[in-house]
Amino acid sequence: MVPRCCARRDGELAAAFPKITEAIGRLDRSVVFDDELVVWEETRLAFERLTQRLHRRGAAAQRAAAIWPAHYVAFDLLHLDGRSLLERPYVERRCALEDLFRRKGLSAPWTLCPSAIGQGRTPGGGSACATPSR
């Protein structure tokens, strides 16, 4: 499977974000996320740096990635291995997303966004996601 990094309006982004595309390729699964690419500059998100990277290719894209690394922020898991999860409750999708991060050991450039609803936690502070007991 060839990894794809796509935007709703701008289409294919793989050439502009080679490190993100490499990270997607390491998933070894077919996934569709609700996500956002971001670039940090000191203490703020630098949207202009992100847009400056959109049209770079090849060596220019590699240099830009070194200067302004992008991070892939995942909010929700919409499709997994060819199956739509959209009809599933948010808590189930969130648990599947957290499980994917845990099983694959995802770290930079990956970022798991805190959940907007309960942050994946129960009112008592524990995870709302079932984890296998040992």
C-alpha positions as CSV (number, residue, x, y, z in Angstrom):
1,M,0.0,0.0,0.0
2,V,1.3,3.4,-1.0
3,P,0.9,6.0,1.8
4,R,-1.1,9.1,0.9
5,C,-1.1,12.4,2.6
6,C,-4.0,14.4,1.2
7,A,-5.9,17.6,2.0
8,R,-9.5,18.3,1.3
9,R,-8.8,21.2,-1.0
10,D,-5.2,21.0,-2.0
11,G,-5.2,17.3,-2.9
12,E,-2.0,15.2,-2.6
13,L,0.6,16.6,-0.1
14,A,3.1,13.8,0.0
15,A,5.8,15.6,-1.9
16,A,5.6,18.7,0.3
17,F,5.5,16.7,3.6
18,P,7.9,13.8,3.1
19,K,8.4,13.0,6.8
20,I,4.7,13.0,7.4
21,T,4.2,10.6,4.5
22,E,7.0,8.3,5.8
23,A,5.2,8.3,9.2
24,I,1.9,7.4,7.5
25,G,3.6,4.6,5.7
26,R,4.9,3.0,8.9
27,L,1.2,2.5,10.1
28,D,0.9,-0.6,7.8
29,R,-2.9,-0.1,7.9
30,S,-5.5,1.7,5.8
31,V,-6.7,4.7,7.9
32,V,-8.5,8.0,7.5
33,F,-8.2,10.5,10.3
34,D,-9.8,13.8,11.2
35,D,-6.5,15.6,11.5
36,E,-4.5,18.7,11.0
37,L,-0.9,19.4,10.0
38,V,0.7,22.1,12.1
39,V,4.1,23.8,12.3
40,W,5.3,25.2,15.6
41,E,7.5,28.3,15.6
42,E,8.7,29.1,19.1
43,T,5.5,29.4,21.2
44,R,2.9,29.5,18.5
45,L,1.4,27.7,15.6
46,A,2.8,29.1,12.4
47,F,0.2,28.7,9.7
48,E,2.3,30.8,7.3
49,R,5.2,28.3,7.6
50,L,2.8,25.5,6.8
51,T,1.5,27.2,3.7
52,Q,5.1,28.0,2.6
53,R,5.8,24.3,2.6
54,L,2.8,23.4,0.4
55,H,4.4,23.9,-2.9
56,R,7.9,22.7,-2.2
57,R,9.1,19.4,-3.6
58,G,12.2,17.2,-3.5
59,A,15.3,18.7,-1.9
60,A,13.4,22.0,-1.2
61,A,10.8,20.0,0.7
62,Q,13.4,18.2,2.7
63,R,15.2,21.4,3.7
64,A,11.8,23.0,4.7
65,A,11.0,19.9,6.8
66,A,14.3,20.3,8.6
67,I,13.7,24.0,9.3
68,W,10.0,23.9,9.9
69,P,9.0,20.4,10.9
70,A,5.3,19.6,10.6
71,H,3.4,17.6,13.2
72,Y,0.4,15.4,12.4
73,V,-2.4,16.0,14.9
74,A,-5.0,13.3,15.0
75,F,-8.4,14.2,16.4
76,D,-10.6,11.3,15.4
77,L,-10.4,7.9,13.5
78,L,-12.9,7.9,10.7
79,H,-12.0,4.7,8.7
80,L,-9.9,1.7,9.7
81,D,-8.8,-1.1,7.4
82,G,-11.4,-0.1,4.8
83,R,-14.3,0.1,7.3
84,S,-16.1,3.3,8.0
85,L,-16.3,4.1,11.8
86,L,-18.5,7.1,11.2
87,E,-21.7,5.3,12.5
88,R,-19.9,4.3,15.7
89,P,-20.2,6.5,18.8
90,Y,-17.3,9.0,19.3
91,V,-16.1,7.1,22.5
92,E,-15.6,3.9,20.4
93,R,-13.7,5.8,17.7
94,R,-11.6,7.6,20.3
95,C,-10.7,4.2,21.9
96,A,-9.7,2.8,18.5
97,L,-7.6,5.9,17.9
98,E,-5.9,5.7,21.3
99,D,-5.4,1.9,20.8
100,L,-3.8,2.6,17.4
101,F,-1.4,5.2,19.0
102,R,-0.5,2.7,21.8
103,R,-0.1,-0.4,19.6
104,K,2.0,1.4,17.0
105,G,4.0,3.4,19.6
106,L,3.2,6.6,17.6
107,S,5.3,9.6,18.5
108,A,6.6,12.7,16.7
109,P,5.6,13.7,14.1
110,W,2.4,12.2,15.4
111,T,0.4,14.0,18.1
112,L,-2.8,12.6,19.7
113,C,-5.0,15.6,20.3
114,P,-6.7,15.5,23.8
115,S,-10.3,14.5,23.4
116,A,-12.8,17.3,23.2
117,I,-15.3,15.2,25.0
118,G,-14.1,14.0,28.3
119,Q,-10.5,13.6,27.0
120,G,-11.2,9.8,26.7
121,R,-11.6,9.6,30.4
122,T,-14.4,8.5,32.7
123,P,-15.7,11.0,35.3
124,G,-13.5,9.2,37.9
125,G,-10.4,10.0,35.8
126,G,-9.7,6.6,34.4
127,S,-9.6,5.9,30.7
128,A,-13.0,5.3,29.0
129,C,-11.3,2.8,26.8
130,A,-11.1,-0.8,27.9
131,T,-7.6,-2.2,28.2
132,P,-6.8,-5.9,28.3
133,S,-6.0,-7.1,31.8
134,R,-2.8,-8.9,32.4
